[in-house]
Amino acid sequence: MTSIMLLTMLLCFALTVSVAVSIGLSAVLGIQITGANNLLIVKEMFGSINKFPLAAIPFFILAGNLMEGGGISRRLVEFARSIVGGVQGGLPMTCVLTCMIFAAVSGSSVATTFAIGAILIPALVRQGYPNNYAAALQATSAELGVIIPPSIPMILYGVSAEVSIGELFIAGFGPGLLIGFGLMLFVWVYCKIKGWGKRDGEGRLSIGPAIKQAAWALLMPVIILGGIYGGIFTPTEASAVAVVYALFVGMVIYREIKPSELIPILKKSAISSSVILFIIANAGLFAFLITRAGVPDAIGQWLTSVLQSPFWFLLGVNAALFLIGMFIETSASIIVLAPILAPVAVHFGIDPVHFGIIMVVNLALGMITPPFGVNLFAACTVAKISLDRIIPYLLPFVLVVLACLMVITYVPVISLGLRDLVYR
């Protein structure tokens, strides 16, 4: 049954059937092979999304869209530019820093790509940067949206592997900062070599006026993260607070969201949320079947017999996840693989929170690697270019993130140091 399901899924991928439908069709076929009642399909799919923490997904997506429409994103860009925009290559560095700040609220890389890319990709092109470089930079920087908490993939991992979402969130700060500063250092050096961005500082605000203009926008991550770690509300409740705050600031303070614009924003958010939740439902059914077939136990036993040490286990898992992330959507990968791999990681003495961060960072790379990188499609849509034009400029960014991933993998204190200070 498992072989037939996997072959069906791969065949659907080859025929360019969407990831969610491919997983769902293979799972339904597995139900038919086992002769189980078809009601099991509905039961397991509904059970996969009938979890309170998953309510954060549509709320964070809506919050990101409200930030884009309400002028919060633009003010965050001006604030970031006031900090790093004065040096050569300051505008690309602004892109990375803005995505880091925006990530502290949105939880979604695609939302970050559209919200920040709509502002910064045209700005980069006006400053003389190649359009395809700007798109590659934006797609990579937006990856931080799922690494710096709050993060939708971290919520999914916490639910799937039964790990504290609060601990995952606080463990994500170190890796997120490492990758963010690594990208900023790289673009600064790259622009120096290329001779780009010598006039990036023109027209930027000084730090004082920028803070004043962005004060309400900057208060948003303080409220969200402070509320979570202060025990005022849970990560799921924080997503609803983010929506209320973004709506209040966009409509009352900045007055850039008109009542007539709410319906399009809600529609856009509902479609994005439905896509993710549909993937989760299908992946949940698939995971149920392979778990009942004993596949996780078999893989766990095989891994422990072949990979004899934590070092080789982590290296093998990273290589496998990198390849998987290129073809399967991040949410689906986490839901299917986390229950399989997390127990094996614990067997090797690896902290499940640290392992979750490794999974999220690695699979986030899949968002910027062809052929199914969702960030690439989003960035190319904003930049109005084809996917093939972005690849040459994308490869160095992927290598930078891969180097950071190796450091995160083998230096656990980057992920667990802050967690241990807060929770231990």
C-alpha positions in Angstrom: 0.0 0.0 0.0 2.7 2.4 1.0 4.6 1.8 -2.3 1.5 2.4 -4.4 0.7 5.6 -2.5 4.3 6.9 -3.0 4.3 6.0 -6.7 0.9 7.7 -7.2 2.1 10.8 -5.4 5.3 11.0 -7.5 3.4 10.4 -10.7 1.1 13.3 -9.9 4.1 15.5 -9.2 5.5 14.5 -12.6 2.2 15.4 -14.2 2.4 18.9 -12.4 -0.7 18.1 -10.3 -0.7 20.4 -7.2 1.0 19.1 -4.1 -2.1 19.1 -2.0 -4.1 17.2 -4.6 -1.3 14.8 -5.2 -1.0 13.9 -1.6 -4.8 13.6 -1.2 -5.2 11.4 -4.2 -2.5 9.0 -3.1 -4.1 8.8 0.4 -7.6 8.2 -1.0 -6.1 5.4 -3.1 -4.5 3.9 0.0 -7.9 3.9 1.8 -9.4 2.0 -1.2 -6.6 -0.6 -1.1 -7.0 -1.2 2.6 -10.8 -1.5 2.1 -11.4 0.9 5.0 -14.7 2.8 5.2 -14.6 6.0 3.1 -15.8 8.0 6.1 -12.3 7.5 7.5 -11.2 10.0 4.8 -13.4 12.7 6.1 -12.7 11.9 9.7 -8.9 12.1 9.4 -8.9 15.1 7.2 -11.1 17.0 9.5 -9.1 15.8 12.5 -5.9 17.1 11.0 -7.2 20.7 10.9 -9.4 20.5 14.0 -6.6 21.7 16.3 -6.7 25.0 18.2 -3.1 26.0 17.4 -3.8 25.9 13.7 -6.3 28.8 14.1 -3.2 31.0 14.2 -2.5 30.3 10.5 -5.4 32.3 9.0 -5.0 35.0 11.6 -1.3 35.6 10.9 -2.0 35.6 7.1 -4.7 38.2 7.6 -2.5 40.3 9.9 0.2 40.3 7.2 -2.2 41.4 4.5 -3.6 44.1 6.8 -0.1 45.4 7.5 0.5 45.6 3.7 -2.7 47.5 3.0 -2.5 49.7 6.1 0.9 51.3 5.5 2.7 49.4 8.3 5.0 47.6 5.9 6.1 50.8 4.2 6.9 52.5 7.5 8.9 49.5 8.6 10.9 49.8 5.3 11.7 53.4 6.1 12.7 52.5 9.6 15.0 49.8 8.4 16.5 52.0 5.8 17.3 54.7 8.4 19.4 52.1 10.2 21.4 50.4 7.4 20.5 52.4 4.2 23.4 54.8 4.5 26.1 52.4 3.4 26.9 51.1 -0.1 24.4 48.3 -0.7 22.2 49.7 2.0 19.0 49.2 0.1 19.5 45.4 -0.2 20.4 45.3 3.5 17.2 47.3 4.2 15.3 44.5 2.4 16.8 41.8 4.7 16.3 43.9 7.9 12.7 44.8 7.0 11.9 41.1 6.5 13.4 40.3 9.9 11.1 42.9 11.5 8.1 41.9 9.5 8.7 38.3 10.3 8.2 39.1 14.0 4.5 39.6 13.3 3.5 37.8 10.0 4.5 34.2 10.5 4.4 33.6 6.7 7.1 33.9 4.2 4.7 34.4 1.2 3.0 37.2 3.0 6.4 38.8 3.7 7.4 38.4 0.0 4.3 40.3 -1.2 4.1 42.9 1.5 7.8 43.9 1.4 8.5 43.0 -2.2 5.8 45.3 -3.5 7.7 48.2 -2.0 11.4 47.2 -2.2 11.7 45.4 -5.5 10.6 48.5 -7.5 12.8 50.6 -5.2 15.8 48.4 -5.9 15.3 48.6 -9.6 15.0 52.4 -9.5 18.4 52.5 -7.8 20.0 50.5 -10.7 19.9 47.0 -9.3 19.0 44.2 -11.8 15.3 43.2 -11.6 16.2 39.5 -11.2 18.7 40.2 -8.4 16.0 42.2 -6.6 13.6 39.3 -6.9 16.1 36.8 -5.7 17.0 38.9 -2.7 13.4 39.4 -1.7 12.5 35.7 -2.0 15.5 34.8 0.1 15.0 37.5 2.8 11.3 36.6 3.1 12.3 33.1 4.1 13.0 34.7 7.5 9.2 35.0 7.9 9.0 31.4 8.9 12.2 31.3 11.0 11.9 34.3 13.2 8.8 33.8 15.4 5.9 33.7 15.3 6.1 31.1 12.6 3.4 29.0 11.0 5.8 26.0 10.2 6.9 26.0 13.9 3.2 25.8 15.0 2.8 22.8 12.6 5.9 21.1 13.9 4.8 21.7 17.5 1.4 20.2 16.9 2.8 17.2 14.8 5.7 16.4 17.2 3.9 17.4 20.4 6.6 20.0 21.3 6.0 23.3 23.1 5.3 26.0 20.5 6.4 28.6 23.0 9.8 27.0 23.3 10.1 26.6 19.5 9.3 30.3 19.1 12.0 31.5 21.5 14.5 29.0 20.0 13.9 30.6 16.5 15.4 34.0 17.4 19.1 32.9 17.4 18.9 31.1 14.0 16.8 33.9 12.5 19.3 36.6 13.6 22.2 34.5 12.3 20.7 34.0 8.9 19.5 37.7 8.7 22.9 39.1 9.6 24.6 36.6 7.4 22.6 37.7 4.4 23.2 41.4 5.2 27.0 40.8 5.4 26.8 38.9 2.1 24.9 41.6 0.2 27.1 44.3 1.5 30.3 42.5 0.3 28.5 41.6 -3.0 27.5 45.2 -3.7 31.1 46.3 -2.9 32.4 43.9 -5.5 29.8 44.7 -8.1 30.0 48.5 -7.5 26.2 48.7 -6.9 24.4 50.9 -4.5 26.7 53.8 -4.1 23.7 56.2 -3.9 21.5 54.1 -1.7 21.6 56.6 1.1 20.0 59.4 -0.9 16.5 60.4 0.3 16.4 58.3 3.5 15.1 59.5 6.8 17.4 59.9 9.8 16.8 57.5 12.6 14.7 59.9 14.8 12.0 60.9 12.3 11.9 57.2 11.0 11.2 56.0 14.5 8.5 58.6 15.0 6.8 57.7 11.7 7.0 54.0 12.4 6.3 54.0 16.1 2.9 52.3 15.8 4.3 49.8 13.4 7.2 49.0 15.6 5.0 48.6 18.6 3.2 45.7 16.9 6.0 43.0 17.3 6.6 44.3 20.9 2.9 43.7 21.8 2.8 40.3 20.0 6.0 38.8 21.3 5.9 40.5 24.7 2.4 39.1 25.2 3.4 35.6 24.2 6.5 35.4 26.4 4.9 37.4 29.2 2.2 34.8 29.5 -0.6 37.2 28.7 -1.8 35.2 25.7 -0.9 32.0 23.8 0.7 32.0 20.3 -2.7 31.3 18.8 -4.3 34.1 20.7 -1.5 36.4 19.7 -2.4 35.9 16.0 -5.9 37.3 16.7 -4.3 40.2 18.7 -2.1 40.9 15.6 -5.2 41.1 13.4 -7.0 43.5 15.7 -3.9 45.7 16.1 -3.1 45.8 12.4 -6.7 46.7 11.6 -6.8 49.4 14.3 -3.6 51.0 13.1 -4.4 50.7 9.4 -7.9 52.1 9.7 -7.8 54.5 12.7 -4.1 55.7 13.1 -2.7 55.7 9.5 -6.2 55.7 7.8 -4.9 53.9 4.8 -7.4 51.0 4.8 -10.8 52.1 3.7 -13.9 50.1 4.6 -14.4 49.2 0.9 -10.9 47.6 0.9 -11.6 45.2 3.7 -13.5 42.7 1.5 -10.6 42.2 -1.0 -8.1 41.8 1.9 -10.3 39.2 3.6 -10.9 37.4 0.3 -7.1 37.3 -0.4 -6.4 36.0 3.2 -9.2 33.4 3.0 -7.8 32.0 -0.2 -4.2 31.8 1.1 -5.4 30.2 4.4 -7.6 27.7 2.5 -4.7 26.5 0.4 -2.5 25.9 3.5 -5.3 24.2 5.5 -6.2 22.0 2.5 -2.6 20.9 2.3 -2.6 20.1 6.0 -5.8 18.1 5.7 -4.5 15.9 2.9 -1.1 15.5 4.5 -2.8 14.5 7.8 -4.7 11.7 6.0 -1.5 10.6 4.3 0.5 10.6 7.5 -2.3 8.6 9.3 -2.1 5.9 6.6 1.7 5.5 6.6 1.8 5.6 10.4 -0.8 2.8 10.5 1.3 0.9 8.0 4.3 1.1 10.4 6.4 3.2 8.1 7.7 5.6 10.8 8.9 2.8 13.0 10.6 1.1 10.0 12.3 4.3 9.0 13.3 5.0 12.5 14.9 1.5 12.9 16.6 1.9 9.5 18.1 5.3 10.4 19.4 4.1 13.8 21.0 1.1 12.2 22.6 2.9 9.2 23.5 6.3 10.8 25.3 5.4 14.0 26.0 8.8 15.5 24.1 12.1 15.9 26.5 13.8 13.5 25.8 11.5 10.6 22.1 11.4 11.4 21.8 15.2 11.3 23.9 15.3 8.1 21.7 12.7 6.4 18.5 14.3 7.6 19.6 17.7 6.3 20.5 16.3 2.9 17.1 14.5 2.7 15.1 17.4 3.9 16.9 19.7 1.4 15.9 17.5 -1.5 12.3 16.9 -0.1 11.9 20.7 0.3 12.6 21.3 -3.3 9.5 19.2 -4.4 7.0 19.2 -1.5 5.5 22.2 0.3 6.9 23.0 3.7 3.7 22.6 5.7 3.0 19.2 4.1 6.6 18.0 4.7 6.5 19.0 8.4 3.2 17.3 9.0 4.3 14.0 7.3 7.9 13.9 8.5 8.0 15.4 12.0 6.2 12.5 13.7 8.6 10.1 11.9 11.9 11.9 12.4 11.5 13.6 15.8 11.4 10.4 17.8 14.6 9.2 16.0 16.3 12.5 16.8 15.4 12.1 20.5 16.9 8.5 20.4 20.2 10.1 19.3 20.0 12.5 22.2 19.0 15.6 20.1 16.7 18.0 21.8 13.3 17.9 19.9 13.1 21.8 20.0 16.6 22.0 18.3 15.6 19.4 15.8 12.4 21.3 15.0 14.4 24.5 14.3 16.7 22.4 12.0 13.6 21.1 10.1 12.0 24.5 9.8 15.2 26.2 8.6 16.0 23.4 6.1 12.5 23.1 4.7 12.3 26.9 4.5 15.1 26.6 1.9 12.5 24.7 -0.2 10.6 28.0 -0.5 13.6 29.5 -2.5 14.7 26.5 -4.5 13.2 25.4 -7.8 11.0 23.8 -9.0 8.3 24.5 -6.4 9.7 27.4 -4.3 6.6 29.4 -3.4 8.7 32.5 -2.5 10.2 32.4 -6.0 6.8 32.4 -7.6 5.7 35.2 -5.4 8.8 37.3 -6.0 8.7 36.7 -9.7 5.1 37.8 -9.7 5.9 41.1 -8.0 9.0 41.6 -10.2 7.1 40.5 -13.4 9.9 38.2 -14.6 10.1 34.4 -15.4 11.5 31.9 -12.9 14.5 31.0 -15.0 15.9 34.6 -14.9 16.1 34.5 -11.1 18.3 31.4 -10.8 21.8 32.8 -11.4 21.4 35.4 -8.7 19.6 33.0 -6.4 22.4 30.4 -6.0 24.8 32.5 -3.8 21.9 33.3 -1.5 21.0 29.6 -1.1 24.7 28.8 -0.3 24.7 31.5 2.4 21.6 30.1 4.1 23.0 26.5 3.7 26.2 27.6 5.5 24.1 29.1 8.3 22.0 25.9 8.5 25.2 23.9 9.1 26.1 26.2 12.0 22.6 26.0 13.4 22.7 22.2 13.1 26.0 21.6 14.9 26.0 24.5 17.4 22.8 23.8 19.4 23.4 26.8 21.7 22.3 29.1 18.9 18.8 27.7 19.1 18.7 26.5 22.7 20.7 29.1 24.6 17.9 31.6 24.9 15.3 28.9 25.4 17.3 27.5 28.3 17.5 30.9 29.9 13.8 31.5 29.8 12.4 28.0 30.4 15.0 26.3 32.6 
